[in-house]
């Protein structure tokens, strides 16, 4: 069984290490910050004790997981690893520097993976001489709980490397999907409309945060509304992913960030972790009540779901992933109640097209441009799934 290296001892890196150790691998977590490594070890010990208390794992299993993980502040500790997963800050130059340094330490057959959520795998790989062994292995936070992992080959990634990595992560009990190396891959590309269109509805004065959240839960069956979810994820993270995807798509209007979120980001209103975001989480704060107007709620849902379905269809049209993987990614990666392509089939693709066409006519914006594939399938009165 190969030894796994993880770069970065934050929540994501520590979570990935826990998953690998749970599967029986020897794991090395690396961080330049020794106190961060100590914090990671302490957090893992606390997590394992909670799992034992809840009878999710035995004390023996907890001891095994803990014993599989070692902590290091020297990259040379990765010398005998067969797979290294980088989970550091979303900064291209930082990641490229790391991969350049790693190539001079590890063996020739060690696989190098990035957990980036939106940066180009091909660009990260360009820092290496052997680009064929570099790929994206994107976990979702928290890694031990979220089932989905996106496998992303870069332009020069060897096909066997992608297949081997996919089988390995499958063996860890995860659900893997294969995604093309495009900005945001599957989930962070397709999900942008859930946030972006909801903010747009707010900015137009159509409804407040609480009402929009209520509408998406009530009529869409989403577990969390967009503003609740952004506060949960962290507006710093969500905004930066939006900005990165927009820039990497050459400023495509569908992904344009909002000033509302930018101002919250500038104010350090990151959501739950900072005590304030779209909602106030300070002690004694009262959450605003939604306006439970059924007609308004359905209007909000129809507009957001049309944008989401259109983005999923466009991703299929541009060969980002198969239709099965696209739907699987959204249900397992962000807990959507249904896959968006199947959802579009249920609502009626002509109805989705009509909603987008009406919005495009009203606003005159390319933001609401229907996918070529949506127009084709709707015209032929077909479905994506029989």
VOPAGU-2260 file (C-alpha; in pm, 1 decimal, decimal comma):
REM VOPAGU-2260
SITE   aa  ch    i         X         Y         Z
SITE  UNK   A    0       0,0       0,0       0,0
SITE  UNK   A    1     148,5     334,4    -106,7
SITE  UNK   A    2     247,0     606,2     133,8
SITE  UNK   A    3      45,7     926,8      94,7
SITE  UNK   A    4     177,3    1277,6     147,6
SITE  UNK   A    5     -49,3    1574,0     219,6
SITE  UNK   A    6      72,0    1932,8     193,0
SITE  UNK   A    7    -115,7    2171,2     420,1
SITE  UNK   A    8    -243,0    2095,8     771,1
SITE  UNK   A    9    -556,7    2308,1     756,7
SITE  UNK   A   10    -908,6    2164,3     770,0
SITE  UNK   A   11    -892,4    2031,7     414,0
SITE  UNK   A   12    -542,9    1882,2     432,7
SITE  UNK   A   13    -610,2    1724,3     771,1
SITE  UNK   A   14    -939,8    1585,0     642,0
SITE  UNK   A   15    -775,5    1426,7     338,9
SITE  UNK   A   16    -507,6    1275,7     562,7
SITE  UNK   A   17    -777,8    1127,0     786,4
SITE  UNK   A   18    -951,8     969,1     485,2
SITE  UNK   A   19    -627,7     815,9     355,6
SITE  UNK   A   20    -526,7     690,7     701,3
SITE  UNK   A   21    -873,3     542,1     752,0
SITE  UNK   A   22    -815,9     341,9     432,1
SITE  UNK   A   23    -495,5     199,7     582,3
SITE  UNK   A   24    -229,5     419,5     421,5
SITE  UNK   A   25      70,8     557,8     600,1
SITE  UNK   A   26      29,3     935,9     573,3
SITE  UNK   A   27     264,6    1231,2     613,5
SITE  UNK   A   28     114,7    1577,3     668,7
SITE  UNK   A   29     354,8    1860,0     583,8
SITE  UNK   A   30     331,7    2222,8     687,6
SITE  UNK   A   31     591,1    2496,9     729,8
SITE  UNK   A   32     410,4    2610,0    1045,0
SITE  UNK   A   33     487,5    2379,8    1339,7
SITE  UNK   A   34     204,8    2520,0    1551,7
SITE  UNK   A   35     -37,4    2447,4    1265,7
SITE  UNK   A   36      82,9    2086,1    1264,9
SITE  UNK   A   37      24,9    2061,7    1640,5
SITE  UNK   A   38    -323,6    2208,3    1593,7
SITE  UNK   A   39    -393,9    1954,2    1319,4
SITE  UNK   A   40    -289,9    1664,3    1542,3
SITE  UNK   A   41    -498,5    1794,6    1830,8
SITE  UNK   A   42    -802,2    1842,4    1604,7
SITE  UNK   A   43    -768,8    1487,4    1469,0
SITE  UNK   A   44    -747,5    1343,6    1820,9
SITE  UNK   A   45   -1064,4    1533,7    1915,5
SITE  UNK   A   46   -1244,0    1414,1    1600,1
SITE  UNK   A   47   -1149,6    1051,5    1659,6
SITE  UNK   A   48   -1265,8    1066,8    2022,8
SITE  UNK   A   49   -1602,4    1203,1    1906,2
SITE  UNK   A   50   -1635,9     925,7    1647,7
SITE  UNK   A   51   -1561,5     665,2    1915,3
SITE  UNK   A   52   -1813,1     826,0    2154,9
SITE  UNK   A   53   -2078,6     813,9    1882,4
SITE  UNK   A   54   -1983,8     450,6    1813,0
SITE  UNK   A   55   -1898,5     535,0    1452,8
SITE  UNK   A   56   -1558,2     368,0    1493,1
SITE  UNK   A   57   -1394,6     149,7    1757,2
SITE  UNK   A   58   -1117,8     266,8    1988,0
SITE  UNK   A   59    -885,1      28,1    1804,8
SITE  UNK   A   60    -973,8     185,5    1468,5
SITE  UNK   A   61    -917,5     533,8    1610,8
SITE  UNK   A   62    -577,8     425,5    1738,1
SITE  UNK   A   63    -490,6     276,8    1397,4
SITE  UNK   A   64    -587,4     596,5    1212,0
SITE  UNK   A   65    -383,9     810,3    1450,3
SITE  UNK   A   66     -81,0     580,5    1426,0
SITE  UNK   A   67     -86,2     594,4    1045,1
SITE  UNK   A   68     -30,9     973,2    1041,5
SITE  UNK   A   69     300,4    1148,9    1097,7
SITE  UNK   A   70     363,0    1523,5    1091,7
SITE  UNK   A   71     657,7    1694,0     920,1
SITE  UNK   A   72     795,7    2039,4     843,2
SITE  UNK   A   73    1049,2    1916,7     587,0
SITE  UNK   A   74     947,0    1832,9     228,8
SITE  UNK   A   75    1213,5    1561,2     224,3
SITE  UNK   A   76     975,7    1357,4     441,8
SITE  UNK   A   77     790,3    1282,1     115,8
SITE  UNK   A   78    1086,0    1096,5     -37,5
SITE  UNK   A   79     915,8     755,3     -21,6
SITE  UNK   A   80     557,3     863,4     -99,7
SITE  UNK   A   81     364,7     718,8    -394,0
SITE  UNK   A   82     102,5     996,0    -399,1
SITE  UNK   A   83     116,3    1354,9    -278,5
SITE  UNK   A   84    -193,8    1574,6    -253,4
SITE  UNK   A   85    -139,9    1947,6    -218,3
SITE  UNK   A   86    -404,8    2139,4     -20,7
SITE  UNK   A   87    -266,3    2489,3      32,1
SITE  UNK   A   88    -385,7    2841,3     -47,0
SITE  UNK   A   89    -551,6    2897,9    -386,7
SITE  UNK   A   90    -253,8    3076,9    -535,2
SITE  UNK   A   91    -114,1    2949,7    -863,9
SITE  UNK   A   92     243,8    3062,5    -806,5
SITE  UNK   A   93     255,3    2905,1    -458,7
SITE  UNK   A   94     132,0    2573,4    -597,6
SITE  UNK   A   95     372,0    2577,0    -893,0
SITE  UNK   A   96     667,2    2645,2    -662,6
SITE  UNK   A   97     566,2    2350,0    -445,3
SITE  UNK   A   98     537,0    2111,7    -739,1
SITE  UNK   A   99     873,2    2224,3    -874,6
SITE  UNK   A  100    1035,5    2150,6    -537,2
SITE  UNK   A  101     857,8    1816,2    -500,4
SITE  UNK   A  102     981,6    1684,4    -833,2
SITE  UNK   A  103    1337,5    1708,7    -707,7
SITE  UNK   A  104    1255,8    1505,8    -394,2
SITE  UNK   A  105    1013,0    1227,0    -481,8
SITE  UNK   A  106    1061,0     916,5    -695,4
SITE  UNK   A  107     988,2     918,7   -1068,3
SITE  UNK   A  108     666,7     719,9   -1025,7
SITE  UNK   A  109     518,5     929,8    -743,7
SITE  UNK   A  110     188,3    1088,7    -847,5
SITE  UNK   A  111     150,5    1461,0    -778,9
SITE  UNK   A  112    -203,3    1591,5    -722,4
SITE  UNK   A  113    -357,8    1927,5    -642,2
SITE  UNK   A  114    -675,7    1970,7    -440,5
SITE  UNK   A  115    -740,1    2306,5    -608,9
SITE  UNK   A  116   -1107,0    2391,6    -649,5
SITE  UNK   A  117   -1076,3    2617,3    -952,3
SITE  UNK   A  118    -718,0    2668,3   -1076,9
SITE  UNK   A  119    -580,3    2510,4   -1394,5
SITE  UNK   A  120    -420,3    2168,8   -1341,7
SITE  UNK   A  121    -231,1    2213,3   -1668,4
SITE  UNK   A  122     -84,8    2539,8   -1543,6
SITE  UNK   A  123      19,5    2386,5   -1209,7
SITE  UNK   A  124     177,9    2093,5   -1395,4
SITE  UNK   A  125     382,4    2329,4   -1613,2
SITE  UNK   A  126     619,4    2378,4   -1319,5
SITE  UNK   A  127     728,1    2013,8   -1354,8
SITE  UNK   A  128     952,6    1840,6   -1606,3
SITE  UNK   A  129     731,6    1531,5   -1600,3
SITE  UNK   A  130     383,8    1677,0   -1644,3
SITE  UNK   A  131     228,1    1338,5   -1721,3
SITE  UNK   A  132     203,9    1242,3   -1351,4
SITE  UNK   A  133      28,7    1561,5   -1237,3
SITE  UNK   A  134    -349,6    1576,1   -1195,1
SITE  UNK   A  135    -626,7    1726,6    -985,1
SITE  UNK   A  136    -785,9    1530,5    -700,7
SITE  UNK   A  137   -1047,0    1768,0    -562,4
SITE  UNK   A  138   -1211,9    1678,7    -231,4
SITE  UNK   A  139   -1500,7    1871,6     -79,9
SITE  UNK   A  140   -1498,7    2007,8     273,8
SITE  UNK   A  141   -1519,8    1836,5     517,5
SITE  UNK   A  142   -1328,1    1564,0     332,7
SITE  UNK   A  143   -1409,8    1276,5     573,3
SITE  UNK   A  144   -1784,1    1342,9     536,1
SITE  UNK   A  145   -1842,9    1468,1     181,5
SITE  UNK   A  146   -1855,4    1167,7     -55,4
SITE  UNK   A  147   -1757,7    1333,9    -385,1
SITE  UNK   A  148   -1407,5    1369,4    -528,7
SITE  UNK   A  149   -1342,7    1523,2    -871,6
SITE  UNK   A  150   -1057,1    1365,6   -1069,8
SITE  UNK   A  151    -913,7    1616,7   -1316,7
SITE  UNK   A  152    -645,5    1523,5   -1571,1
SITE  UNK   A  153    -448,5    1813,0   -1719,0
SITE  UNK   A  154    -372,1    1832,7   -2090,6
SITE  UNK   A  155     -56,9    1621,6   -2052,2
SITE  UNK   A  156    -169,7    1390,1   -1770,0
SITE  UNK   A  157    -113,9    1026,3   -1860,9
SITE  UNK   A  158    -440,5     836,9   -1901,7
SITE  UNK   A  159    -316,9     558,2   -1673,9
SITE  UNK   A  160    -237,7     814,2   -1401,9
SITE  UNK   A  161    -597,7     940,4   -1405,1
SITE  UNK   A  162    -740,6     587,5   -1403,8
SITE  UNK   A  163    -507,1     469,0   -1126,6
SITE  UNK   A  164    -591,2     771,5    -912,6
SITE  UNK   A  165    -963,9     724,5    -968,4
SITE  UNK   A  166    -948,2     360,2    -858,7
SITE  UNK   A  167    -739,8     452,8    -555,6
SITE  UNK   A  168    -980,7     721,9    -435,3
SITE  UNK   A  169   -1274,5     486,1    -503,9
SITE  UNK   A  170   -1103,8     236,1    -272,5
SITE  UNK   A  171   -1110,0     502,3       0,9
SITE  UNK   A  172   -1489,0     483,5      -5,8
SITE  UNK   A  173   -1537,0     800,0    -209,7
SITE  UNK   A  174   -1755,0     863,1    -516,3
SITE  UNK   A  175   -1539,9     989,9    -801,5
SITE  UNK   A  176   -1628,9    1178,1   -1118,2
SITE  UNK   A  177   -1400,4    1260,7   -1408,1
SITE  UNK   A  178   -1388,3    1627,9   -1508,8
SITE  UNK   A  179   -1221,1    1822,5   -1787,0
SITE  UNK   A  180    -955,0    2075,1   -1684,6
SITE  UNK   A  181   -1177,1    2382,7   -1717,1
SITE  UNK   A  182   -1232,7    2658,3   -1456,3
SITE  UNK   A  183   -1427,2    2528,8   -1156,5
SITE  UNK   A  184   -1433,4    2175,0   -1302,7
SITE  UNK   A  185   -1792,2    2048,7   -1248,0
SITE  UNK   A  186   -1929,5    2158,8    -910,9
SITE  UNK   A  187   -1769,2    2500,7    -869,7
SITE  UNK   A  188   -1861,5    2588,7   -1226,0
SITE  UNK   A  189   -2222,0    2471,3   -1233,1
SITE  UNK   A  190   -2306,6    2587,7    -879,3
SITE  UNK   A  191   -2205,8    2949,2    -939,9
SITE  UNK   A  192   -2557,9    3038,7   -1056,6
SITE  UNK   A  193   -2708,5    2924,2    -726,9
SITE  UNK   A  194   -2523,9    3207,6    -558,4
SITE  UNK   A  195   -2487,4    3458,7    -840,8
SITE  UNK   A  196   -2848,3    3466,2    -960,1
SITE  UNK   A  197   -2978,8    3474,6    -603,1
SITE  UNK   A  198   -2762,0    3778,4    -527,0
SITE  UNK   A  199   -2884,3    3939,0    -849,8
SITE  UNK   A  200   -3246,5    3887,7    -739,9
SITE  UNK   A  201   -3161,9    4054,8    -408,0
SITE  UNK   A  202   -2979,8    4345,5    -575,7
SITE  UNK   A  203   -3283,3    4413,2    -793,6
SITE  UNK   A  204   -3496,4    4449,0    -481,3
SITE  UNK   A  205   -3719,5    4154,8    -571,7
SITE  UNK   A  206   -3668,7    3980,8    -236,0
SITE  UNK   A  207   -3445,0    3986,4      71,5
SITE  UNK   A  208   -3194,8    3719,3     177,4
SITE  UNK   A  209   -3435,8    3532,3     403,9
SITE  UNK   A  210   -3710,4    3518,8     140,8
SITE  UNK   A  211   -3475,2    3394,1    -131,6
SITE  UNK   A  212   -3337,3    3127,3     104,1
SITE  UNK   A  213   -3692,3    3023,0     196,1
SITE  UNK   A  214   -3795,8    3002,7    -171,3
SITE  UNK   A  215   -3508,2    2774,6    -268,6
SITE  UNK   A  216   -3570,2    2546,5      29,6
SITE  UNK   A  217   -3948,2    2544,9      -5,6
SITE  UNK   A  218   -3985,8    2504,8    -381,2
SITE  UNK   A  219   -3649,4    2353,4    -471,9
SITE  UNK   A  220   -3596,7    2122,5    -177,9
SITE  UNK   A  221   -3243,2    2254,7    -123,4
SITE  UNK   A  222   -3114,7    2181,5     227,6
SITE  UNK   A  223   -2974,9    2532,1     260,7
SITE  UNK   A  224   -3063,3    2852,5      79,8
SITE  UNK   A  225   -2784,8    3030,9    -112,7
SITE  UNK   A  226   -2716,7    3297,4     150,8
SITE  UNK   A  227   -2719,3    3047,8     437,4
SITE  UNK   A  228   -2482,9    2829,2     236,8
SITE  UNK   A  229   -2243,7    3113,0     149,5
SITE  UNK   A  230   -2226,9    3208,4     517,3
SITE  UNK   A  231   -2159,2    2844,4     602,6
SITE  UNK   A  232   -1886,3    2800,7     338,6
SITE  UNK   A  233   -1734,6    3141,5     409,0
SITE  UNK   A  234   -1780,4    3446,6     188,8
SITE  UNK   A  235   -1404,3    3481,6     157,6
SITE  UNK   A  236   -1381,6    3136,4      -3,7
SITE  UNK   A  237   -1699,5    3165,5    -209,1
SITE  UNK   A  238   -1614,3    3509,1    -345,2
SITE  UNK   A  239   -1259,1    3410,9    -441,7
SITE  UNK   A  240   -1380,3    3099,2    -625,5
SITE  UNK   A  241   -1637,4    3310,4    -812,3
SITE  UNK   A  242   -1373,3    3567,9    -905,3
SITE  UNK   A  243   -1127,7    3298,7   -1019,2
SITE  UNK   A  244   -1383,5    3115,9   -1235,1
SITE  UNK   A  245   -1498,3    3445,6   -1392,2
SITE  UNK   A  246   -1143,6    3556,9   -1473,2
SITE  UNK   A  247   -1039,7    3217,7   -1608,7
SITE  UNK   A  248   -1345,1    3209,7   -1835,0
SITE  UNK   A  249   -1225,1    3537,1   -1989,7
SITE  UNK   A  250   -1491,4    3737,3   -1804,1
SITE  UNK   A  251   -1790,4    3533,0   -1916,4
SITE  UNK   A  252   -2103,2    3728,4   -1802,4
SITE  UNK   A  253   -2268,8    3418,8   -1650,9
SITE  UNK   A  254   -1995,9    3402,9   -1383,9
SITE  UNK   A  255   -1964,1    3773,7   -1309,3
SITE  UNK   A  256   -1911,5    3837,4    -934,9
SITE  UNK   A  257   -2145,3    4074,1    -750,6
SITE  UNK   A  258   -2062,3    4398,3    -573,8
SITE  UNK   A  259   -2278,6    4284,3    -283,0
SITE  UNK   A  260   -2051,3    3988,7    -210,6
SITE  UNK   A  261   -1737,4    4191,0    -282,3
SITE  UNK   A  262   -1837,1    4448,1     -19,4
SITE  UNK   A  263   -1903,5    4174,0     237,9
SITE  UNK   A  264   -1562,6    4027,0     154,3
SITE  UNK   A  265   -1396,3    4367,8     197,3
SITE  UNK   A  266   -1570,7    4415,9     532,2
SITE  UNK   A  267   -1448,9    4074,6     652,3
SITE  UNK   A  268   -1809,9    3960,8     681,1
SITE  UNK   A  269   -1722,8    3600,6     602,4
SITE  UNK   A  270   -2031,6    3441,8     755,6
SITE  UNK   A  271   -2055,6    3205,9    1051,0
SITE  UNK   A  272   -1681,6    3196,2    1118,2
SITE  UNK   A  273   -1657,9    3576,0    1150,7
SITE  UNK   A  274   -1991,9    3621,5    1326,8
SITE  UNK   A  275   -2148,3    3817,3    1043,1
SITE  UNK   A  276   -2219,6    3767,6     674,4
SITE  UNK   A  277   -2548,8    3789,4     495,2
SITE  UNK   A  278   -2692,1    3718,2     839,8
SITE  UNK   A  279   -2584,7    3828,3    1187,1
SITE  UNK   A  280   -2460,3    3536,3    1402,4
SITE  UNK   A  281   -2373,9    3737,9    1711,7
SITE  UNK   A  282   -2527,3    3638,7    2043,7
SITE  UNK   A  283   -2886,9    3750,7    2070,6
SITE  UNK   A  284   -2918,4    3836,0    1699,4
SITE  UNK   A  285   -3259,5    3758,6    1552,2
SITE  UNK   A  286   -3271,1    3601,5    1207,8
SITE  UNK   A  287   -3511,4    3789,1     978,2
SITE  UNK   A  288   -3835,1    3620,5     877,2
SITE  UNK   A  289   -3898,7    3549,3     507,4
SITE  UNK   A  290   -4191,4    3684,2     313,6
SITE  UNK   A  291   -4373,1    3356,6     246,5
SITE  UNK   A  292   -4545,0    3458,3     -74,3
SITE  UNK   A  293   -4600,1    3149,1    -289,5
SITE  UNK   A  294   -4609,3    3333,2    -622,3
SITE  UNK   A  295   -4288,3    3523,0    -540,8
SITE  UNK   A  296   -4121,3    3206,2    -411,4
SITE  UNK   A  297   -4195,0    3012,7    -729,1
SITE  UNK   A  298   -4072,7    3304,4    -940,1
SITE  UNK   A  299   -3741,4    3304,1    -751,7
SITE  UNK   A  300   -3702,4    2926,3    -778,6
SITE  UNK   A  301   -3784,6    2918,2   -1150,7
SITE  UNK   A  302   -3526,5    3183,5   -1227,7
SITE  UNK   A  303   -3245,6    3021,1   -1027,0
SITE  UNK   A  304   -3314,9    2665,2   -1141,7
SITE  UNK   A  305   -3323,8    2774,7   -1506,7
SITE  UNK   A  306   -2975,1    2922,5   -1469,6
SITE  UNK   A  307   -2845,1    2611,1   -1292,8
SITE  UNK   A  308   -2988,0    2368,4   -1547,7
SITE  UNK   A  309   -2856,8    2579,3   -1835,3
SITE  UNK   A  310   -2505,0    2575,6   -1687,4
SITE  UNK   A  311   -2514,1    2197,4   -1643,3
SITE  UNK   A  312   -2631,0    2158,0   -2002,5
SITE  UNK   A  313   -2356,1    2387,6   -2129,5
SITE  UNK   A  314   -2097,3    2186,9   -1934,4
SITE  UNK   A  315   -2225,8    1873,9   -2107,7
SITE  UNK   A  316   -2219,4    2051,3   -2445,0
SITE  UNK   A  317   -1854,1    2147,7   -2390,1
SITE  UNK   A  318   -1755,8    1794,0   -2278,4
SITE  UNK   A  319   -1663,6    1891,0   -1923,5
SITE  UNK   A  320   -1804,8    1556,3   -1805,1
SITE  UNK   A  321   -2058,8    1287,7   -1895,1
SITE  UNK   A  322   -2425,6    1350,3   -1818,4
SITE  UNK   A  323   -2410,9    1085,1   -1546,7
SITE  UNK   A  324   -2106,5    1243,2   -1378,9
SITE  UNK   A  325   -2255,0    1591,8   -1405,2
SITE  UNK   A  326   -2567,7    1489,7   -1216,0
SITE  UNK   A  327   -2374,0    1276,5    -969,2
SITE  UNK   A  328   -2136,8    1563,0    -891,5
SITE  UNK   A  329   -2416,5    1801,2    -797,7
SITE  UNK   A  330   -2602,7    1555,2    -574,4
SITE  UNK   A  331   -2292,4    1421,1    -398,9
SITE  UNK   A  332   -2071,1    1731,9    -405,4
SITE  UNK   A  333   -2316,7    2001,0    -291,9
SITE  UNK   A  334   -2614,6    1791,2    -180,7
SITE  UNK   A  335   -2855,8    1912,3    -446,8
SITE  UNK   A  336   -3187,8    1727,1    -415,5
SITE  UNK   A  337   -3168,3    1616,3    -780,4
SITE  UNK   A  338   -2920,3    1605,6   -1065,4
SITE  UNK   A  339   -2969,7    1918,4   -1274,3
SITE  UNK   A  340   -3007,2    1741,6   -1610,0
SITE  UNK   A  341   -3274,9    1509,2   -1469,7
SITE  UNK   A  342   -3433,6    1808,7   -1300,3
SITE  UNK   A  343   -3444,7    1989,1   -1633,6
SITE  UNK   A  344   -3613,0    1685,0   -1788,4
SITE  UNK   A  345   -3879,1    1693,9   -1514,1
SITE  UNK   A  346   -3948,5    2067,5   -1537,8
SITE  UNK   A  347   -3944,0    2051,1   -1916,2
SITE  UNK   A  348   -3650,3    2174,5   -2120,6
SITE  UNK   A  349   -3878,5    2398,8   -2323,8
SITE  UNK   A  350   -3991,9    2562,9   -1997,1
SITE  UNK   A  351   -3628,0    2618,1   -1897,0
SITE  UNK   A  352   -3558,2    2767,3   -2239,8
SITE  UNK   A  353   -3864,8    2994,1   -2217,1
SITE  UNK   A  354   -3753,8    3127,4   -1876,5
SITE  UNK   A  355   -3405,9    3207,4   -2006,9
SITE  UNK   A  356   -3536,1    3362,5   -2327,7
SITE  UNK   A  357   -3774,0    3585,9   -2127,9
SITE  UNK   A  358   -3487,6    3694,9   -1900,1
SITE  UNK   A  359   -3259,8    3763,9   -2195,7
SITE  UNK   A  360   -3531,9    3967,9   -2368,4
SITE  UNK   A  361   -3600,7    4162,6   -2047,5
SITE  UNK   A  362   -3241,1    4242,7   -1953,9
SITE  UNK   A  363   -3066,1    4228,2   -2292,0
SITE  UNK   A  364   -2773,2    4053,3   -2122,0
SITE  UNK   A  365   -2559,0    3765,1   -2245,0
SITE  UNK   A  366   -2577,6    3636,7   -1887,5
SITE  UNK   A  367   -2905,2    3465,4   -1976,5
SITE  UNK   A  368   -2786,7    3315,7   -2306,3
SITE  UNK   A  369   -2936,5    2966,7   -2347,4
SITE  UNK   A  370   -2690,9    2687,4   -2424,6
SITE  UNK   A  371   -2683,0    2570,8   -2785,0
SITE  UNK   A  372   -2751,3    2219,5   -2660,5
SITE  UNK   A  373   -3055,9    2332,4   -2460,2
SITE  UNK   A  374   -3204,8    2492,4   -2770,0
SITE  UNK   A  375   -3134,2    2180,8   -2975,1
SITE  UNK   A  376   -3278,9    1931,5   -2725,7
SITE  UNK   A  377   -3585,8    2149,3   -2657,2
SITE  UNK   A  378   -3653,9    2192,1   -3028,2
SITE  UNK   A  379   -3634,2    1815,0   -3081,7
SITE  UNK   A  380   -3858,9    1761,1   -2776,7
SITE  UNK   A  381   -3606,3    1519,0   -2628,6
SITE  UNK   A  382   -3474,6    1451,0   -2279,2
SITE  UNK   A  383   -3130,9    1379,6   -2137,7
SITE  UNK   A  384   -3253,6    1073,3   -1953,2
SITE  UNK   A  385   -3532,2     843,3   -2070,3
